[in-house]
Amino acid sequence: MDTIRIGLIGAGGNTRSRHIPGFKAQEGVELVTVANRTVGSAQRVADEFGIPDVAVDWREVLEDDTVDAVCIGTWPNMHAPLTIAALQHGKHVLCEARMALNSGEGHEMLATARQCPGQIAQIVPAPHTLAFDQTIVERIVSGGIGELIAIDARVTVGSNFPDPSSPMHWRNDRDLSGNNIMSMGIWYEAMMRWVGPAASVFAIGQSVINHRIDANGRRAAMTVPDHIDVVGAMAQGGQMRFNVSTVVGCAPALADIHIFGTEGTLRLHQSQSEPMALHYGARGDSGMTSVKVDPAKQGAWRVEEEFINAIRGVEEVTHTDFQTAVKYMEWTDAVAHSAQTGERVSLPLS
């Protein structure tokens, strides 16, 4: 395809800061139309980025035969219906993460994608560990940690002491976010790259801020946890312990992940003031030392480039294909179910 014409459906922060610039950097790509929650907001995006057309709604984008591909940047509640409809209209699809409200919707998306093998279907990947992923995987595969004993993770990005007066975000609304909880899913997606999927889940969570004022000025119950602990077994052996919170103050780090093995330990750490860094220590070492990442192996954000290359047949989708996304959605469902019922949940769900 000499020129790939892209329509935007949903133009929130990530679309404006990452996807639009990412597509504009690709040769032979045109952003031709945008649909947002209102025509006015779509027009503002079009004016800002020089997009020639504004659609009245998303159906107009999908029914435009000159549009080759769509980038879906809505909240998760619309990901499944938009993706399925776009594929059925013959469009390639790049869909914002998280994949859907739940794994049932995710499976429907995957089934539709398999019925449309001529279309590329991709989910926006978790970006925060891309610089380290290849180095971590190679260290594990080469025997650097031996056999996995446990992956132990604590994530407090954006956390602070609870503030009940803070505005209600769409992530606090289960109708919009589904079973997705805080940043839990993106970190699990990264962990799957390193050590594969979990085999079981047990979770306990709470909404420390138990209500907020919604857009209509009413008190809304917070049913999406803002503090959660997850434990479980990994499919390859070993265990997981994983805590995510947005309501703990004075946390020692934004993220601290240890991969403990029988022969060595990897630590991915991001302090409150320093960039993310990787450390390693082996049996017999006096402690852990910094791991210098080879620039040639340092991954980076390139989802728009990968999507366009996949459409052109230059490369296959690796970050993130629908099958991988369904796995993290099943885990997300398992965590939500366990937290609600107190039951241990085995994976995969289907």
C-alpha positions in Angstrom: 0.0 0.0 0.0 1.6 3.3 -1.1 -0.5 5.3 1.3 -2.3 4.0 4.4 -5.2 6.2 5.5 -6.1 6.1 9.2 -9.2 7.2 11.1 -9.1 8.0 14.8 -11.9 7.0 17.1 -11.4 8.5 20.4 -8.7 11.2 20.8 -7.7 11.3 24.5 -4.3 12.0 26.0 -2.5 8.9 24.8 -3.8 9.3 21.3 -2.7 13.0 21.1 0.7 12.5 22.9 1.8 9.2 21.3 -0.3 7.8 18.5 -0.8 10.9 16.4 2.9 11.9 16.5 3.8 8.2 16.0 1.7 7.9 12.8 2.9 11.3 11.5 6.4 10.0 11.7 5.7 7.1 9.3 6.1 7.6 5.6 3.1 7.0 3.5 0.6 7.4 6.3 -2.2 9.9 6.4 -4.5 10.8 9.3 -7.7 11.6 7.5 -10.5 11.7 10.0 -11.3 11.8 13.7 -14.4 11.0 15.8 -14.5 11.9 19.5 -17.1 12.1 22.2 -18.4 15.3 20.7 -17.9 16.9 17.3 -16.5 20.0 19.0 -13.7 18.1 20.8 -13.0 16.2 17.5 -12.7 19.5 15.7 -10.2 20.8 18.2 -8.0 17.7 17.7 -8.4 18.0 13.9 -7.3 21.7 14.1 -4.4 21.0 16.4 -2.9 18.2 14.2 -4.0 19.1 10.7 -6.5 16.3 10.3 -8.7 17.2 7.3 -12.0 15.7 8.3 -14.2 15.4 11.4 -16.7 12.5 11.7 -20.1 12.9 13.3 -19.6 9.6 15.1 -17.5 6.4 14.9 -19.9 4.7 12.5 -19.1 7.4 9.9 -15.4 6.4 10.2 -16.0 2.7 9.7 -18.3 3.3 6.8 -15.8 5.4 5.0 -14.3 3.1 2.3 -11.3 5.3 1.9 -10.2 4.6 5.5 -7.8 1.7 5.6 -7.2 1.4 9.4 -8.5 2.8 12.6 -6.8 3.7 15.9 -9.2 3.2 18.8 -8.5 5.5 21.7 -11.7 5.3 23.7 -12.3 4.0 27.2 -12.3 0.1 27.5 -16.2 -0.1 27.5 -16.1 0.6 23.7 -13.1 -1.4 22.7 -14.9 -4.6 21.9 -17.8 -3.2 19.9 -15.6 -0.8 18.0 -12.9 -3.4 17.2 -15.3 -6.0 16.1 -17.2 -3.6 13.9 -14.0 -2.2 12.4 -12.7 -5.6 11.5 -16.1 -6.5 10.0 -15.8 -3.4 7.9 -12.5 -4.5 6.5 -10.3 -2.1 8.6 -7.0 -2.8 10.3 -7.3 -2.1 14.0 -4.9 -0.6 16.6 -6.8 -0.6 19.9 -5.7 1.2 23.0 -5.0 -0.9 26.2 -6.6 -2.4 28.2 -8.1 -4.8 25.6 -11.7 -4.8 26.8 -14.0 -4.7 29.9 -13.4 -8.4 30.5 -12.0 -11.6 29.0 -15.4 -12.6 27.4 -15.2 -9.5 25.3 -11.5 -10.2 24.6 -12.4 -13.6 23.3 -15.0 -12.1 21.0 -12.4 -9.7 19.7 -9.9 -12.5 19.1 -12.5 -14.7 17.4 -13.4 -11.9 15.0 -9.8 -11.1 14.3 -9.2 -14.8 13.4 -12.2 -14.6 11.0 -10.6 -11.6 9.3 -7.1 -12.8 8.6 -6.5 -10.1 6.0 -6.7 -7.4 8.7 -4.0 -6.6 11.3 -5.4 -6.5 14.8 -3.1 -5.1 17.6 -3.4 -3.9 21.2 -1.3 -1.0 22.4 1.4 -2.6 24.6 2.5 -1.9 28.1 5.5 0.5 27.5 7.2 1.0 30.8 9.6 -1.9 30.7 10.3 -2.0 27.0 13.9 -0.8 27.5 14.7 -3.8 29.7 12.6 -6.6 28.5 15.0 -8.3 26.1 17.9 -8.1 28.6 15.7 -9.6 31.4 14.5 -12.4 29.1 18.0 -13.2 27.9 19.4 -13.3 31.4 16.6 -15.7 32.5 16.9 -17.9 29.4 20.6 -18.2 29.7 20.2 -19.7 33.2 21.0 -16.5 35.1 18.4 -17.0 37.8 18.1 -20.8 37.6 14.6 -22.0 38.2 12.0 -19.4 39.2 11.1 -19.3 42.9 9.0 -16.2 42.9 8.3 -12.9 41.3 7.7 -10.3 43.9 6.3 -6.9 42.8 5.1 -3.7 44.4 3.8 -0.8 42.3 2.8 2.6 43.7 3.1 4.8 40.6 0.9 7.8 41.2 0.2 6.8 44.8 -0.3 9.1 47.7 -2.3 9.3 51.0 -6.0 8.8 50.2 -7.9 11.9 49.2 -11.7 11.4 49.1 -12.1 14.8 47.5 -10.1 13.8 44.4 -12.2 13.7 41.2 -13.8 10.6 39.9 -11.7 9.2 37.0 -13.1 6.8 34.4 -10.8 4.1 35.9 -12.8 4.4 39.1 -16.0 3.5 37.1 -16.5 -0.3 36.5 -19.0 0.4 33.8 -16.2 2.2 31.8 -13.1 0.2 32.9 -14.6 -3.2 33.6 -12.4 -5.6 35.6 -9.3 -3.6 34.9 -7.8 -2.4 38.2 -5.4 0.6 38.4 -2.2 -0.2 36.5 -2.3 -3.9 37.5 -2.8 -5.2 33.9 0.0 -3.4 32.3 2.5 -4.7 34.8 1.2 -8.3 34.5 1.6 -8.0 30.7 5.3 -7.1 31.3 5.7 -10.0 33.7 4.3 -12.4 31.1 7.1 -11.3 28.7 9.7 -12.4 31.3 8.3 -15.4 33.1 5.1 -16.4 31.2 1.5 -16.5 32.6 0.1 -17.4 36.0 -1.6 -20.7 36.7 -3.7 -19.5 39.6 -4.7 -16.4 41.4 -5.9 -15.4 44.9 -6.5 -11.7 45.6 -7.7 -9.4 48.3 -8.5 -5.8 47.6 -10.2 -2.8 49.1 -11.5 0.6 48.1 -9.8 2.8 50.7 -11.6 5.8 49.2 -15.1 4.2 49.3 -17.0 7.0 47.4 -16.4 10.0 45.2 -18.6 12.7 43.7 -19.5 11.8 40.1 -20.1 14.2 37.1 -23.7 14.6 38.1 -22.8 15.7 41.6 -23.9 12.5 43.2 -22.0 10.3 45.6 -20.8 7.2 43.7 -19.6 4.0 45.4 -16.0 3.0 44.4 -16.2 -0.6 43.4 -12.8 -0.8 41.7 -10.1 -1.4 44.3 -7.5 1.3 44.9 -5.3 -1.2 46.9 -4.9 -4.8 46.0 -2.7 -7.8 46.8 -2.4 -10.8 44.4 -0.7 -14.1 45.0 -0.6 -17.1 42.9 1.3 -19.9 41.1 3.1 -19.4 37.8 2.6 -21.9 35.0 6.4 -22.5 34.6 6.7 -23.1 38.4 7.3 -20.6 41.1 5.0 -18.1 42.7 3.9 -14.5 42.4 3.3 -11.9 45.0 2.0 -8.6 43.6 0.8 -5.4 45.3 -0.6 -2.3 43.5 -1.9 0.8 45.3 -2.8 4.4 44.6 -3.5 5.2 48.2 -0.3 4.6 50.2 1.8 7.6 51.1 5.6 7.9 51.4 6.1 4.7 49.4 9.8 3.9 49.1 9.6 3.4 45.3 7.3 3.8 42.4 8.0 0.2 41.3 10.1 -2.5 42.8 10.1 -6.0 41.1 12.3 -8.9 42.2 12.6 -12.1 40.1 14.0 -14.6 42.6 15.5 -17.8 41.2 17.5 -20.8 42.5 20.8 -19.3 41.1 20.2 -15.6 40.9 18.0 -12.6 41.4 17.0 -9.8 39.1 15.6 -6.5 40.4 13.8 -3.8 38.3 13.5 -0.7 40.4 12.2 2.8 40.0 12.7 5.2 42.9 10.8 8.3 43.5 13.6 10.4 42.0 15.6 8.2 39.7 14.8 6.5 36.4 14.1 2.8 36.2 17.2 0.6 36.6 18.0 -3.1 36.5 20.2 -5.0 38.9 21.4 -8.6 39.2 23.1 -10.8 41.7 24.0 -14.5 41.5 24.7 -17.2 44.0 28.1 -16.4 45.6 28.0 -12.7 44.8 28.4 -10.3 47.7 25.3 -8.3 46.5 23.5 -7.0 43.5 25.2 -4.9 40.8 23.8 -2.7 38.1 23.1 -4.3 34.7 24.1 -2.2 31.7 21.6 -2.6 28.9 23.1 -3.0 25.5 21.7 -0.1 23.4 21.2 -2.6 20.5 18.8 -4.6 22.8 17.1 -1.6 24.4 13.4 -1.7 23.3 11.4 1.5 22.9 7.9 2.7 22.0 7.3 1.9 18.3 3.7 0.6 18.3 2.6 2.8 15.4 5.6 1.8 13.3 5.0 -1.9 14.1 1.3 -1.5 13.2 2.1 0.1 9.8 4.8 -2.4 9.1 2.5 -5.3 9.9 -0.1 -3.9 7.4 2.6 -3.7 4.8 3.8 -7.2 5.5 7.2 -6.0 6.7 6.9 -7.5 10.2 4.5 -9.4 12.5 2.8 -7.9 15.5 4.7 -8.7 18.7 3.6 -5.9 21.0 0.7 -6.8 21.6 -1.2 -9.4 19.6 -4.8 -10.3 20.5 -3.9 -13.8 21.9 -1.5 -12.3 24.4 -4.0 -9.6 25.3 -6.7 -12.3 26.0 -4.3 -14.0 28.5 -3.9 -10.8 30.5 -7.6 -10.2 30.4 -8.3 -13.7 31.8 -5.8 -13.0 34.6 -7.5 -9.6 35.2 -10.9 -11.4 35.4 -9.5 -14.0 37.8 -8.1 -11.3 40.1 -11.4 -9.4 40.1 -13.4 -12.6 40.8 -11.1 -13.7 43.6 -11.1 -10.3 45.2 -15.0 -10.3 45.1 -15.5 -13.9 46.3 -12.5 -14.9 48.3 -12.0 -17.9 46.0 -8.7 -19.2 44.4 -9.1 -19.1 40.6 -7.2 -21.4 38.3 -6.0 -20.2 34.9 -6.5 -20.3 32.0 -10.3 -19.6 32.4 -11.2 -21.4 29.1 
